[in-house]
């Protein structure tokens, strides 16, 4: 639940224009590295929430980034993969309930 609330607050701030667009690839790379380190270093659910901080920072920096990271993540195969993975994510609960 804290991750969900953090995401909502971040989205509201983004829509309100609290984040400036910039060419800051370093911030996105640092946020990604922090997220990966938090995921690798934590093995329990209670400490795994540190990765949520990294995910919020990563999503925010990628959303406002106009640099190389934004261009790399917006290439056609990655966008297609993101759409497909989201569709599978949305369908997982109905398929799981249907298969029981």
C-alpha positions, 0 to 999 in steps of 0.5 A: 500500500505505501508504494501505491500511495507514493505512486499516486502522489508522484503522479499528481506532482507530475501532472501539476508540473512539479518536475521540470523537463531536462536532459539529465541522463545521470539522474535516471542512471543513478535511480536505476542503479539504486533500484537494482542495488536495493533489489539485489541487496534485500531479500525479505519483504520488509526491507524490499520496500527500499526498492520502491524509493528507487522505482519512484525515482526511476519512473520520475526521472524517466518521465521528465528526461529528454535525453538519451535514456528517454530515446532508448526507452521509447524505441519501438520494440521496448514500447511494444514489450511494455504494452504486452507486459502490461496486458499480461499483468492486467489479465493475470488475475482473471485468468488465475480465477478462471483456471481454478 
